[in-house]
Amino acid sequence: MSTHAPRLARQTVTDRLVESNRAYAAGFADPGMDARPVLQVAVVACMDARIDLHAALGLELGDCHTVRNAGGVVTDDTIRSLTISQRALGTRSVVLIHHTGCGLQTLTEDFRHELELEVGQRPAWAVEAFRDVDQDVRQSMQRVRTSPFLPHTDDVRGFVFDVTTGLLREIDPRA
């Protein structure tokens, strides 16, 4: 018979999240809303963990659709989500939010080449790295405005979120 105590498994981050969900669900009440955002807006933003979009924009549950990815760039998949948001779920406005100190400003498309060397397959996606955050916001606005799949492109605005002050700075699409 072993004299060692049984070894307890370490809790993973995912275990912690599931545990938190149980506590959340214990007090959860169905808000009685459908998937259509109350404010008819879709927000596309970077996945950066320093940005609490709902708090930064004064949004409540059910107000908007949120699409997040590395850099907040408008990719084919972003257009896919916005198309469903507009055509099936009634959104009419698009807000694009990039931010200061973005990790994509430190990468290049060489990242894909390095991945290919490491794993033996080149990713089908582009890194979408950029140097000038303002210009990348302009490019994202242009991609939304020119998409043939989006019927509502008259209210598309782009911003840069300052991660040190929490303020949004609007980007002029014509500059």
N, C-alpha and C positions, 0 to 999 in steps of 0.2 A: 504494500500500500504506500502511495506517495505521501510525503509529508508536506509537499508544496500546495499552497492554496490554489484553487482554480484561477486561471488567468482570465481577467475580465477583458472583453473586447473594447477597444478604444472607440469612442463615439466619433463618427465622421461628421464633416460639415453637413452632408446630406441628411444624416440622422438628426442633427440639430434642427434643420429646416423642417423635417417631417414632424418632429416633436412640437415645434412652434406652430405648425399648421393645426395640429390637434387642439392646442390651446385657442387658436383663432376660431376654429370651427365650433368649439364649445359655446362660444358667444355669438356665433354667426346667425343672422336672420336674413332670409331671402329678401333682397331689396326690391324685388318685383319689377325689375327693368329688363328690357330686351337688349340685344347686341347693338342697337343703333345709338351712337353717341349723342347725348343731349345737346351738346354745343355744335354738332355737325362739323367737327374738326378732327383732322388726323395730324399727329405730331411725329415727325421723323427726327430722331436724335441719335447721338453717339451712345454706345453702351457703357461709357465711362462711369464707374461706380461713384464718382464724386458728384454726379448730377442727379438730384432727386426731382425729377420732372414735375410730378404732381405738386410738390411743395413750392418749387420755383415759379410755377405758373398759376398757382392758386386753384388747382383743379381738384375735383372730387371724383369719387368712383362713378363711372358711367358718363363722364363729361366728354371723353375723347377716345380715339384709337391711338395707340402708341406703337410705333415701329422703331426698333433700335437695332443698330449694327455697329461694327467697328467704323468709326469716323462719322457716322450719321449720313453716309453717302447714299445717293440715289442710284441703286443698282437695278437690274432687271427684277430681282425678287422684291425690292422696295416698290417698284411700279406695280408688280403683281398684287401686293398687299393694298396699295392705294387704290387700285382699280376695283378690287373687291369692296373696299371701304366706301368708295363713292357710288359705284353702280349697284351694289346689293344692300348697302347699309346706310346710305343717305348722307355721307359727309360731303361738304362743299368747300371747305377751306383746308389748306395745307400749311403747316408751320414747320420749317426746317431749322434744326438747332445743331450747330457744330460748337466747338469750345476751344478755349485757350489750352495750350500744353497737351495737345492730342498726340497719342502714341503713333498715329499714322504719319505724323510729321517727321518721325525718326526712322521710318522704313522706306524702302524703295521696292521696285518691282523685282529686284534681285532676291527678295524674300521667297518668291515662287521658285526661282532657280535653285536656291539653297534647299528648299523642301524637296524638289525633284531629285537632287543629289542624295538627300538623306533617305527618302522613302521609295525612290525609283519610279515616281509618277509625278508629272507636273499637274498642279491644280488647274481645274477648268476656269476658276474665278480669278479676277484681277485683284491685286492688293488694294488698289485705289489710293495709294499713298499720295501725299501732297505736301508742298512747302508753305503755300500761302493760304491760310484758312479762309480769308475773305473771298478769294477767287474760287475756292472749292465750294463755298456756299453759293456763289453765283452760278457755277456749273450745275450744282444740284437743283437750283431753282429753274434753270434752263431745261434740264432733263424732264422735270415735272411739267413745265409749261408746254413742252413740245411733244409730249407723249400722246399718240393717237388714241390710247386706251382710256384716258382721263377726260371726262366731259366737263369737269369744273376746274379750270386753270386760271381764273381771273383773280382769285384770292390766294396767292402763293407768296409767302414771305419768308425770308431767311434771316437768321440771327447767329451771333457768336456769343456763347455763354462764357463769362469770365469765372473760372473756377476759384479765383481768390476773392472776388467781391460778390459773386452771385448775381451780377447784373447781366442783362441781355443787351447786346448792341446790334441794332438792325443794319443789315447790309443792303446797300443800294444796288439793285440788279444791273444798272446801266454803267456803273463806274468802271 
